[in-house]
Structure formats: structure tokens, C-alpha cells
Amino acid sequence: MYKNEPIFLQPIFQERIWGGQKLRTEFNYEIPNDKTGEAWVISAHPHGPSIITNGPLAGKTLADAWNEHKELFNKNSEDQGEYPLLIKILDAADDLSVQVHPNDQFAREVEGVPYGKTECWYVLSAEEGAELVLGHYAKTKEELAQMIDEGEWDKLLRRVKVKAGDFVYVPSGTIHAIGKGIVILETQQSSDITYRVYDYDRTDAAGNKRELHLERSKQVTTVPHQDAPVEQTETVNGDLVEKKLAEEQYFTVYHWQLDGQAACEMNKDFLQVSVIEGHAALTIDGQSFSLEKGIHFILPNGIREFTLEGKAAFIVSHE
């Protein structure tokens, strides 16, 4: 099963108050409305599992594949763990709420779910002057609580300008928010726990403000904030330049830039691949698959060699 072909996946779209239309204009997706903020492109999460579009499991979800065919991911069928990662594309037509995510221990003990949320972002596009929130200026937990309670957001929040091609690592406990005009590809633990700290006093169509989670935000935020060091390395394989963006506890993430042809070996349990630019052909055991921007797939366990040919860019990840 899938010994010589990838597992292609259909995105699941999520409406958001801050969403827009760039998932249509930049990726040619058929989005449900003009407030589409997220495409869950590789997901086994119950709030939006991706649909498999090819092969013997076509029509089933990635969650089905994980639960029923763990051999595809080089896992023992007795392993009761959940699919570990979630890949999204986010279109911020407006500022996202300022938020923070818990670590695994807090998520298990307080929320009763297996994973907290550490994530990272590759900036696909950004309007001129676009910025995001990354961290804060409070020196103690007491100062953090006081600044939140008094709404001193200009003093508390640390803002950073970004451009296309930037990479941002966001460990659990980091106060953060993607800013207006930014489109990112997010690699994260498979978790949907968000504690909202500040939402710019926005209201929905009924005039209601969205719920804030101030006390839990204070509990889980790391104080003082420190940027997480990320060591990046670059290697060349034929006409493929591989830049390792992050190798951390929960995931390893790469940017691949292809300009020609490359023969690749796969020595991981499985690889998650997102095409973020261009066109290419993927060949496995003589069988060729056409790739273009906006396609997402998994190379399952059992595939050991493949070739890529074309001019394209990819974000690739694994546990």
C-alpha cells in the first residue's frame, strides 16, 4: 500500500474573523468564502482532518490512515499515540488575536489533550511594512499580569517586521500574533489549544467580543521572553539546495529550492511535503507525479528513493 506513490491530501478550510481571499488568489484554492483564514493542508486533527485524494485510501482522512495503517508511518499498530504534526497555510487579512499556547504537560493536565502547541512559521508573502507580535517586555510574572490587567499593550507586546522568506520559531509559552498582510505556512504540533490574550476589542456580526483567556495566558506564558535560538544549515544535492530551518524537539523543518534535477534518499519514517512555488515532477520507481504550488503530500514509509525535476520550492518536515 503506497509503496511507490505519495499520499496526496485535500486541504480543509477554516473561516476566521481575520481571514481573507489570498488562499484563492495565491494558491488557486476554491475557498468557501472571503473570510477564509486557514487551510489545514496536512492534518489528522479531529477539528479538520485532510482528505486523501489518491490510491487505495482515497476518500478517507489522514486520521483514518494513521489509525488503520500505522505501517505507512513506520509505527507499530499497538502505538496509541496521535498523529504528531499539523501543517497549515494562514492568510491574515487582518491582525490575528494576541495569543499563547500551553506546553504538553499543561495541555494534558488541564485540557485533557495529548499535545500542547509549539509551532514555526515560514513567511510565504508579506505586504510592505508587515509585522507580527513575538514575545513581550515583562520582566516578571507579576509585571506580566499587571500589564495584561491594565491593558498596557503598547508597553507589553514586542513587534517584529517580517518579509517573504523569513522563518519564525514559536515555542509553547510565547505570546505571539500574525499581523495583517502576512501569509505563512505553519508547522506545529497537532493541537488546537489557543489562549487569547488580546483581540483589539473586535466584535462579531452579532456585536459580541470573542472570549479571552487571561488567567490561563498568565499561567503558561514564559517570563521573561527570550528568542529561541535556531541553528540553520545548508546542503546541496544535485540541483536541490536544502536549508534546514529548524531541528527541534517536535519537528524538523526544511526549505528545498529545486532548479533542475535531484536524486533523493528518504531515511525518515515519513516526510510531509508542501509545494510553495513553481512546478516539478516527482518520480518514484519509474512512476511520475506532477507537482505545482499548493499541492501537499506525504511520502510514506517504504519509499526509499525518489527524484525531483523542475523549478520549485518546498517546505518539508518530519517528527
BABAZA-389339 format. One record per residue: x negated, y, z of N, C-alpha, C in turn; residue in one letter. Coordinates in pm, whole numbers, padded with zeros to 5 digits, always signed. Example, Ala and Ser with C-alpha at 12.3 -4.5 7.8 and 13.67 -1.06 7.14 Angstrom:
2
-01319-00569+00780-01230-00450+00780-01320-00330+00780a/-01285-00225+00708-01367-00106+00714-01290+00003+00787s/
This chain:
319
-00084-00121+00000+00000+00000+00000-00087+00125+00000m/-00076+00207-00104-00153+00331-00119-00304+00307-00112y/-00349+00192-00165-00492+00163-00162-00568+00246-00265k/-00500+00290-00371-00571+00365-00475-00494+00490-00518n/-00413+00543-00426-00342+00667-00458-00322+00748-00331e/-00315+00879-00348-00287+00965-00232-00139+00957-00193p/-00108+01010-00077+00030+01025-00031+00066+01172-00048i/+00148+01204-00149+00188+01342-00174+00308+01377-00085f/+00314+01503-00043+00414+01546+00054+00487+01671+00008l/+00617+01674+00036+00702+01789+00005+00715+01877+00128q/+00690+02008+00115+00698+02096+00232+00839+02105+00290p/+00845+02134+00418+00969+02165+00488+00963+02313+00525i/+01065+02389+00489+01062+02535+00508+01138+02574+00634f/+01086+02679+00699+01144+02728+00823+01173+02878+00809q/+01298+02916+00835+01334+03058+00835+01282+03124+00962e/+01227+03245+00947+01176+03318+01062+01215+03466+01049r/+01235+03533+01160+01274+03674+01159+01169+03760+01089i/+01043+03713+01089+00932+03788+01030+00893+03735+00891w/+00968+03639+00838+00931+03575+00712+00960+03661+00591g/+00911+03616+00474+00928+03691+00351+00943+03602+00229g/+00885+03646+00118+00904+03577-00010+00775+03525-00072q/+00663+03540-00004+00535+03506-00065+00516+03356-00085k/+00589+03275-00012+00582+03131-00038+00639+03100-00177l/+00727+03187-00225+00777+03175-00362+00679+03238-00461r/+00638+03361-00434+00560+03437-00533+00415+03389-00542t/+00359+03339-00431+00220+03296-00434+00203+03146-00455e/+00306+03067-00423+00294+02921-00433+00399+02858-00522f/+00491+02939-00572+00596+02890-00661+00686+02787-00594n/+00701+02796-00462+00792+02708-00390+00936+02758-00407y/+01029+02665-00407+01171+02701-00409+01217+02719-00265e/+01196+02839-00213+01228+02865-00073+01377+02890-00056i/+01431+02861+00061+01577+02871+00080+01629+03014+00088p/+01546+03110+00133+01593+03249+00146+01473+03342+00154n/+01500+03472+00163+01393+03572+00162+01336+03600+00301d/+01372+03517+00397+01313+03525+00531+01244+03392+00564k/+01183+03332+00463+01115+03204+00484+00974+03232+00534t/+00950+03201+00660+00822+03234+00722+00721+03122+00718g/+00767+02997+00716+00673+02886+00728+00708+02774+00632e/+00603+02713+00576+00614+02586+00505+00533+02485+00584a/+00601+02385+00640+00531+02277+00710+00491+02176+00603w/+00366+02182+00561+00324+02112+00440+00269+01972+00465v/+00210+01951+00582+00171+01815+00624+00216+01802+00769i/+00329+01737+00788+00391+01736+00920+00462+01604+00948s/+00438+01553+01069+00518+01442+01120+00594+01485+01245a/+00600+01615+01269+00666+01667+01389+00818+01654+01373h/+00889+01618+01479+01035+01600+01468+01111+01725+01426p/+01055+01844+01445+01124+01966+01404+01109+01996+01255h/+01034+01910+01182+01018+01934+01039+00922+01838+00974g/+00956+01709+00967+00865+01612+00905+00865+01620+00753p/+00744+01623+00694+00731+01629+00549+00785+01503+00484s/+00834+01517+00360+00889+01405+00284+00784+01354+00185i/+00764+01223+00183+00672+01159+00088+00739+01154-00049i/+00665+01191-00154+00726+01203-00287+00679+01097-00386t/+00588+01007-00347+00537+00909-00442+00513+00774-00375n/+00498+00672-00457+00459+00541-00406+00570+00467-00335g/+00533+00358-00267+00633+00270-00204+00712+00334-00091p/+00661+00443-00033+00733+00509+00076+00803+00637+00032l/+00818+00658-00098+00884+00779-00149+01022+00795-00086a/+01052+00916-00041+01179+00945+00024+01174+00933+00175g/+01075+00863+00226+01057+00855+00371+00976+00974+00419k/+00972+00992+00549+00896+01103+00605+00756+01056+00644t/+00669+01155+00664+00536+01122+00714+00546+01056+00851l/+00643+01096+00930+00664+01032+01061+00698+00884+01044a/+00780+00852+00943+00812+00712+00915+00684+00634+00881d/+00601+00692+00795+00477+00626+00755+00388+00602+00877a/+00378+00702+00963+00294+00690+01082+00348+00583+01176w/+00478+00580+01195+00537+00485+01290+00540+00341+01237n/+00558+00326+01106+00579+00193+01048+00456+00136+00978e/+00360+00220+00942+00243+00173+00866+00117+00241+00916h/+00085+00215+01042-00031+00281+01101-00162+00240+01034k/-00159+00130+00959-00280+00091+00888-00323+00195+00785e/-00228+00275+00737-00262+00380+00641-00354+00486+00702l/-00356+00491+00834-00435+00593+00905-00544+00527+00990f/-00566+00398+00964-00667+00319+01036-00639+00317+01186n/-00510+00305+01218-00470+00295+01358-00411+00157+01383k/-00425+00111+01508-00367-00015+01549-00216+00000+01561n/-00142-00100+01515+00005-00092+01521+00056-00081+01665s/-00028-00118+01761+00012-00107+01902-00003+00036+01954e/-00076+00119+01881-00100+00257+01924+00030+00334+01922d/+00070+00383+02039+00197+00455+02050+00179+00607+02041q/+00057+00652+02017+00032+00795+02006+00105+00855+01886g/+00125+00986+01890+00194+01055+01781+00095+01107+01678e/+00145+01132+01557+00060+01189+01453-00003+01316+01508y/-00135+01331+01497-00203+01433+01578-00201+01575+01525p/-00186+01594+01394-00208+01727+01335-00086+01776+01258l/-00083+01906+01237+00026+01971+01164-00035+02084+01082l/-00005+02086+00952-00056+02188+00862+00061+02272+00814i/+00045+02406+00823+00149+02499+00783+00089+02608+00694k/+00174+02667+00610+00143+02795+00549+00243+02896+00605i/+00192+03009+00653+00275+03113+00713+00267+03240+00630l/+00384+03299+00604+00393+03428+00535+00449+03530+00633d/+00362+03621+00678+00404+03723+00774+00441+03851+00699a/+00569+03862+00663+00617+03987+00603+00633+04095+00709a/+00634+04055+00835+00637+04146+00948+00548+04086+01056d/+00517+04162+01160+00434+04111+01268+00503+03995+01339d/+00427+03888+01365+00478+03782+01450+00479+03829+01594l/+00559+03764+01677+00556+03794+01819+00418+03763+01875s/+00381+03836+01980+00258+03806+02053+00287+03685+02142v/+00202+03585+02134+00235+03457+02198+00110+03387+02248q/+00132+03278+02320+00022+03196+02371+00074+03054+02382v/-00017+02956+02367+00021+02814+02373-00051+02745+02489h/+00013+02646+02551-00049+02573+02662-00148+02468+02612p/-00230+02417+02705-00317+02305+02673-00242+02174+02691n/-00308+02062+02662-00242+01931+02666-00188+01900+02805d/-00268+01926+02908-00225+01891+03043-00099+01966+03082q/-00094+02096+03057+00025+02176+03091+00144+02128+03008f/+00123+02100+02880+00232+02055+02794+00292+01924+02845a/+00206+01833+02887+00256+01703+02937+00327+01719+03070r/+00264+01793+03163+00318+01801+03299+00442+01890+03309e/+00447+01997+03231+00556+02095+03244+00663+02077+03136v/+00619+02051+03012+00713+02041+02900+00750+01898+02863e/+00673+01802+02912+00704+01662+02882+00678+01621+02739g/+00585+01687+02673+00547+01654+02535+00399+01619+02532v/+00355+01544+02431+00218+01491+02434+00108+01592+02408p/+00137+01697+02332+00030+01787+02291+00060+01932+02328y/-00045+02000+02372-00043+02145+02373-00074+02193+02232g/-00127+02316+02221-00150+02365+02086-00277+02448+02077k/-00377+02386+02017-00494+02458+01968-00481+02463+01817t/-00515+02577+01757-00493+02594+01614-00607+02673+01552e/-00608+02679+01419-00701+02766+01349-00636+02813+01220c/-00684+02926+01170-00621+02990+01053-00726+03016+00945w/-00692+02980+00822-00768+03025+00706-00683+03130+00636y/-00736+03251+00621-00658+03360+00563-00655+03344+00411v/-00537+03316+00357-00521+03298+00213-00510+03432+00141l/-00440+03526+00199-00430+03661+00142-00397+03757+00256s/-00436+03883+00234-00409+03985+00335-00403+04120+00267a/-00301+04197+00299-00292+04333+00247-00402+04419+00307e/-00438+04525+00237-00546+04611+00284-00513+04666+00422e/-00609+04655+00512-00591+04705+00648-00517+04611+00741g/-00482+04492+00694-00405+04398+00777-00486+04358+00900a/-00415+04339+01010-00482+04299+01133-00396+04202+01211e/-00463+04132+01302-00392+04037+01388-00434+04061+01532l/-00356+04003+01622-00390+04007+01764-00469+03880+01796v/-00584+03897+01859-00666+03784+01900-00730+03816+02034l/-00666+03771+02141-00719+03793+02274-00665+03918+02341g/-00724+03950+02456-00677+04061+02539-00794+04120+02617h/-00765+04230+02686-00870+04302+02759-00857+04291+02911y/-00765+04211+02960-00752+04196+03106-00873+04120+03161a/-00920+04163+03278-01038+04101+03338-01002+03995+03441k/-00882+04003+03497-00836+03906+03597-00693+03866+03568t/-00649+03758+03629-00509+03714+03615-00414+03821+03669k/-00456+03887+03777-00372+03990+03838-00357+04109+03743e/-00465+04147+03679-00459+04258+03584-00375+04220+03462e/-00389+04096+03415-00307+04048+03304-00159+04059+03339l/-00120+04008+03457+00020+04010+03498+00072+04154+03508a/-00011+04243+03565+00031+04382+03580+00054+04448+03444q/-00039+04427+03350-00027+04491+03219+00092+04437+03141m/+00121+04307+03156+00239+04249+03092+00365+04307+03154i/+00371+04309+03287+00491+04358+03356+00520+04503+03324d/+00414+04582+03305+00432+04725+03280+00435+04758+03131e/+00425+04654+03047+00435+04675+02903+00321+04758+02845g/+00202+04743+02901+00087+04820+02853+00019+04750+02736e/+00094+04736+02629+00046+04652+02518-00074+04712+02446w/-00079+04842+02432-00193+04904+02364-00322+04884+02443d/-00312+04879+02574-00430+04857+02658-00465+04709+02666k/-00364+04623+02658-00387+04480+02679-00436+04407+02555l/-00376+04433+02440-00394+04347+02324-00517+04386+02241l/-00592+04287+02203-00712+04306+02120-00675+04281+01975r/-00697+04379+01889-00659+04370+01749-00783+04358+01661r/-00773+04274+01557-00887+04244+01470-00840+04254+01325v/-00914+04327+01241-00881+04333+01098-00930+04207+01028k/-00853+04161+00928-00891+04041+00854-00870+04063+00705v/-00934+03976+00627-00923+03978+00481-00916+03835+00432k/-00882+03816+00306-00875+03683+00247-01010+03613+00262a/-01006+03485+00299-01126+03406+00317-01177+03401+00460g/-01121+03484+00549-01161+03480+00690-01107+03353+00756d/-01177+03309+00860-01136+03191+00937-01131+03229+01084f/-01022+03189+01151-00999+03227+01291-00965+03102+01371v/-01040+03079+01479-01016+02964+01567-00942+03013+01692y/-00831+02946+01725-00742+02993+01832-00719+02879+01932v/-00805+02865+02032-00783+02760+02132-00655+02786+02213p/-00600+02681+02271-00488+02700+02363-00530+02798+02472s/-00433+02878+02519-00464+02978+02620-00502+03113+02564g/-00509+03125+02429-00546+03250+02364-00421+03330+02326t/-00408+03451+02376-00300+03540+02330-00329+03579+02186i/-00228+03569+02098-00253+03590+01955-00123+03627+01883h/-00140+03682+01763-00026+03709+01675-00078+03740+01536a/-00017+03678+01436-00050+03711+01297+00022+03841+01262i/-00049+03928+01192+00007+04060+01161+00073+04066+01025g/+00149+04170+01006+00221+04195+00881+00126+04196+00762k/+00170+04131+00653+00093+04133+00530-00012+04025+00518g/-00009+03928+00607-00109+03820+00608-00041+03687+00575i/-00105+03609+00489-00063+03471+00461-00177+03379+00503v/-00147+03280+00585-00251+03190+00634-00214+03045+00609i/-00316+02961+00605-00297+02817+00620-00344+02782+00760l/-00256+02720+00836-00283+02689+00976-00302+02539+00993e/-00411+02502+01059-00435+02365+01103-00420+02363+01254t/-00336+02274+01308-00307+02278+01451-00276+02138+01503q/-00278+02127+01635-00222+02008+01696-00074+02001+01661q/-00021+01879+01659+00120+01862+01622+00208+01897+01741s/+00229+02027+01759+00305+02078+01872+00383+02199+01826s/+00497+02223+01890+00579+02338+01855+00612+02420+01980d/+00520+02418+02078+00543+02491+02202+00482+02630+02191i/+00565+02730+02204+00520+02869+02198+00579+02946+02315t/+00492+03017+02387+00537+03107+02492+00523+03250+02438y/+00637+03318+02425+00641+03450+02365+00617+03555+02473r/+00516+03639+02450+00477+03741+02546+00543+03875+02515v/+00548+03910+02386+00599+04041+02345+00651+04029+02202y/+00767+04090+02176+00830+04076+02043+00872+04212+01987d/+00803+04318+02028+00828+04452+01972+00973+04498+01990y/+01041+04438+02088+01181+04473+02119+01274+04454+01999d/+01239+04358+01912+01324+04333+01794+01453+04263+01835r/+01556+04283+01752+01684+04215+01775+01723+04137+01650t/+01803+04032+01671+01853+03955+01558+01978+04021+01500d/+02043+03951+01407+02159+04010+01339+02272+04041+01437a/+02276+03971+01548+02381+03994+01647+02340+04097+01752a/+02220+04154+01735+02174+04256+01828+02106+04201+01952g/+02073+04071+01951+02010+04009+02068+01859+04004+02051n/+01788+04035+02159+01644+04019+02159+01609+03871+02176k/+01496+03831+02116+01453+03692+02134+01398+03672+02275r/+01410+03549+02323+01367+03515+02459+01217+03532+02474e/+01175+03589+02587+01034+03594+02624+01006+03490+02731l/+00879+03455+02745+00839+03350+02840+00722+03404+02923h/+00750+03510+02999+00642+03586+03060+00569+03509+03169l/+00643+03440+03256+00576+03372+03367+00488+03258+03317e/+00537+03180+03222+00453+03072+03170+00337+03127+03089r/+00359+03239+03022+00249+03301+02949+00137+03341+03045s/+00175+03399+03157+00074+03436+03257+00001+03313+03310k/+00074+03203+03326+00013+03081+03379-00093+03022+03285q/-00066+03023+03156-00151+02946+03065-00257+03031+02995v/-00249+03164+03002-00344+03248+02931-00482+03241+02996t/-00584+03223+02914-00723+03222+02960-00767+03364+02991t/-00822+03383+03111-00869+03515+03155-01009+03499+03214v/-01104+03584+03175-01096+03683+03067-01103+03614+02931p/-01060+03685+02826-01068+03630+02692-01213+03624+02645h/-01247+03513+02578-01376+03501+02512-01353+03440+02374q/-01411+03502+02272-01402+03441+02139-01471+03306+02140d/-01402+03207+02084-01459+03073+02079-01568+03067+01972a/-01690+03025+02007-01795+03015+01905-01766+02901+01809p/-01783+02927+01682-01762+02824+01580-01887+02821+01491v/-01952+02705+01488-02073+02690+01406-02034+02635+01269e/-02062+02709+01164-02023+02668+01029-02147+02627+00949q/-02131+02518+00873-02241+02468+00791-02192+02448+00649t/-02286+02447+00554-02251+02434+00413-02336+02326+00348e/-02273+02240+00268-02343+02138+00192-02292+02140+00049t/-02374+02086-00043-02339+02083-00184-02337+01938-00232v/-02229+01900-00302-02214+01766-00359-02175+01784-00505n/-02271+01770-00595-02242+01795-00736-02198+01938-00754g/-02079+01956-00809-02024+02091-00830-01926+02131-00721d/-01935+02063-00607-01846+02092-00494-01928+02149-00379l/-01891+02269-00336-01953+02330-00218-01859+02309-00100v/-01907+02238+00001-01827+02210+00120-01876+02297+00235e/-01786+02378+00287-01816+02460+00405-01737+02406+00522k/-01808+02359+00623-01739+02312+00744-01702+02434+00826k/-01572+02460+00838-01523+02578+00909-01523+02558+01059l/-01487+02437+01103-01480+02409+01247-01488+02259+01269a/-01558+02221+01373-01561+02082+01419-01538+02086+01569e/-01413+02069+01606-01373+02091+01743-01308+01965+01801e/-01257+01976+01923-01203+01859+01994-01089+01793+01918q/-01002+01874+01856-00880+01819+01800-00884+01801+01648y/-00970+01873+01581-00972+01865+01435-01107+01913+01382f/-01138+01866+01261-01248+01920+01183-01187+01973+01053t/-01227+02094+01015-01166+02162+00900-01276+02208+00805v/-01251+02187+00674-01347+02224+00571-01280+02312+00466y/-01360+02395+00402-01320+02462+00278-01403+02401+00166h/-01337+02349+00063-01405+02294-00053-01384+02388-00172w/-01494+02423-00237-01487+02503-00360-01543+02419-00474q/-01458+02386-00569-01494+02299-00681-01505+02381-00809l/-01616+02364-00879-01634+02431-01008-01706+02334-01101d/-01633+02229-01142-01693+02124-01225-01648+01988-01177g/-01745+01904-01141-01713+01765-01105-01792+01722-00982q/-01730+01637-00901-01797+01585-00782-01745+01445-00752a/-01837+01355-00719-01802+01221-00671-01810+01223-00519a/-01703+01180-00454-01692+01193-00308-01674+01057-00243c/-01730+01042-00125-01706+00925-00041-01620+00967+00078e/-01531+00880+00119-01447+00910+00234-01483+00816+00347m/-01539+00870+00453-01578+00788+00568-01499+00824+00693n/-01379+00880+00672-01289+00913+00783-01167+00821+00778k/-01093+00816+00888-00974+00731+00891-00874+00775+00785d/-00858+00905+00767-00774+00961+00660-00809+01109+00649f/-00779+01166+00533-00805+01308+00510-00675+01378+00472l/-00655+01499+00524-00545+01585+00483-00602+01690+00388q/-00535+01709+00273-00589+01798+00170-00479+01893+00123v/-00512+02023+00119-00424+02127+00066-00496+02200-00046s/-00432+02210-00162-00489+02284-00274-00446+02430-00259v/-00544+02519-00243-00510+02659-00216-00540+02750-00335i/-00610+02699-00436-00636+02776-00557-00665+02680-00672e/-00626+02719-00794-00673+02654-00914-00606+02523-00950g/-00676+02448-01038-00628+02320-01089-00744+02220-01087h/-00711+02095-01065-00814+01990-01066-00748+01856-01093a/-00832+01759-01127-00788+01620-01140-00855+01538-01031a/-00776+01458-00963-00825+01364-00862-00820+01224-00922l/-00931+01152-00921-00935+01018-00979-00978+00918-00873t/-00898+00811-00862-00926+00703-00767-00911+00571-00842i/-01018+00491-00848-01015+00362-00917-00958+00373-01058d/-00997+00477-01129-00953+00494-01268-00818+00558-01286g/-00745+00579-01177-00614+00642-01185-00628+00791-01154q/-00571+00877-01239-00589+01020-01225-00460+01088-01180s/-00477+01190-01094-00365+01266-01041-00393+01414-01062f/-00293+01485-01112-00308+01629-01139-00280+01709-01012s/-00370+01804-00982-00358+01887-00863-00351+02033-00903l/-00271+02110-00830-00265+02254-00852-00232+02322-00720e/-00248+02453-00719-00222+02531-00598-00083+02500-00542k/-00079+02474-00411+00049+02447-00345+00078+02300-00326g/-00011+02212-00376+00008+02067-00357-00067+02025-00231i/-00005+01934-00155-00062+01886-00029-00049+01734-00026h/-00154+01668+00022-00151+01522+00023-00246+01467+00129f/-00231+01339+00153-00318+01265+00244-00391+01158+00165i/-00521+01148+00186-00597+01034+00136-00600+00931+00248l/-00527+00820+00232-00512+00726+00344-00632+00634+00360p/-00633+00564+00471-00734+00463+00496-00731+00359+00383n/-00845+00314+00341-00854+00218+00231-00915+00279+00107g/-00898+00410+00089-00966+00480-00020-01106+00515+00030i/-01204+00474-00045-01341+00498-00003-01417+00591-00097r/-01377+00594-00223-01443+00680-00320-01339+00748-00409e/-01368+00871-00448-01281+00943-00540-01363+01051-00609f/-01313+01098-00722-01380+01207-00790-01282+01323-00808t/-01338+01442-00812-01262+01564-00838-01325+01634-00957l/-01239+01687-01044-01289+01761-01160-01197+01878-01188e/-01255+01996-01204-01176+02115-01234-01233+02236-01165g/-01149+02336-01149-01188+02460-01080-01079+02488-00979k/-01109+02466-00853-01006+02473-00750-01071+02492-00613a/-00987+02530-00517-01030+02540-00378-00932+02461-00291a/-00985+02403-00184-00907+02316-00097-00938+02348+00050f/-00839+02326+00135-00864+02315+00278-00840+02169+00316i/-00940+02109+00378-00939+01966+00409-00959+01950+00559v/-00888+01853+00619-00902+01835+00763-00884+01690+00802s/-00933+01658+00922-00910+01527+00983-00923+01542+01134h/-00888+01436+01205-00899+01437+01351-01044+01462+01391e/
